[in-house]
Amino acid sequence: MILYLSIFILVFSNVFLFKHSKKSFSRSPIKMFSCALGLFYTLPSIILGLFPFEGLFFSINRSLLAYQNFIIFLFVIVTFLTFNFLKSSKKSYLNFNFNNTKVIFISVILILIGNLTKLHLLNKGLYSLEDTFNEDYKEIPRYLLFIRNLDLWGFFYLSILTSKHLFCKKYFKIKLFYFLEIIFLVGFSIFQGRRTGAILPIVIFILSYSFYFKIKIRKIIIPVIILLGLVISTTYYRLALIASSLDSTIIKNMIFEAIFTRVSNSYIILNNVIDYGYKTGFDSFLLSLIGLIPSVFLEDKPNLSIGNEFGKELGLININNVTTGINPGWIGESYYNYGLIGVVFGGVVFSFLIGYFFKKSSFSYDSSKLLLIMLFIFIFSGFQMEIAASLNNFLKGFLFLIFISGFIPRLTFFK
């Protein structure tokens, strides 16, 4: 009975969050938060709570599900209250447009650098390794790990520019370059077996498009079918790589469970964290602060990911595995750091970042739309990734936003 009550409360809070905001999804971080919550936590809580579903890829302690749902509800309440406590800024400072040759030039350069770095690492046999016991992975220089994702920031800028001028002749070559980049990113991610990477470029384009044009339900059917097709095909390829000795029929039967496990991973890992117990320290939050220090000022800067150590501690990955990491998500990692106190603290930090930056923008400018894309990624990745990684990616992205759209256009040494 308590389990069913906890599921009802979680569903109710999810619906309340979505209905509370009167703005469209593309202009409302709270709606984004509610959709991410529904996908990664509420839906799994219903399926795992109502059905004794347990498969090859995960195991859970069902006696903890009710308590687990109340922990999620606590995080949601803290996030909602903190977000609404923050007031809108009277002085917005993210007011830049991207109709500037310098911004476009920098965006293209970032994309080319990121793409070439990816191909270089792939050629070295280091980028898409499936051999998780290969120590060579640790030999990748830190600067390559940084610049291999520079293309994403350029891609975000061109997403806004392309969507804004989609139905006019202006920027034809840039728009063609942008769509070729989508094909490259999707193809590269499929080759790696990365489902999120395969669909994210398309999702970002749809979100950017919605800033300028109203999306009707019938227009979204084809993109949704494409996204589902990418998820299924990438999952099949991933399973084929991991379980190459299995029959193709067996692999096909495993696809649904593999997709469900991927979506429900944060919920499942939270269950494992609660079952294991929490630590009396805020190590993950401290690591996030250390991560903000540039490597040039900190010679022995630690790895921001605790995923490998965390996975071994919970007994979820092999002790000899050196590359695989278990991502607990913000809620799971917050609980891992001081239990319920950590959940409250994590909820405050998470929502403060969302609310503070969101309320520092004006939606009549391109830069504010880009900020919403960054918030979308931060929210959805925050439910799945580690605290330090998601927080640092967002803050570094914000600095990129200020530098490229605010500082670069004012320079006079190139036109």
PyMOL commands that set and color helices and strands:
alter all, ss='L'
color gray80, all
select helices_A, chain A and resi 2-20+25-27+29-50+62-85+101-123+135-139+142-147+150-164+172-192+195-212+217-242+248-263+265-276+283-291+295-297+307-313+329-336+339-358+366-382+387-410
alter helices_A, ss='H'
color red, helices_A
deselect
rebuild
show_as cartoon
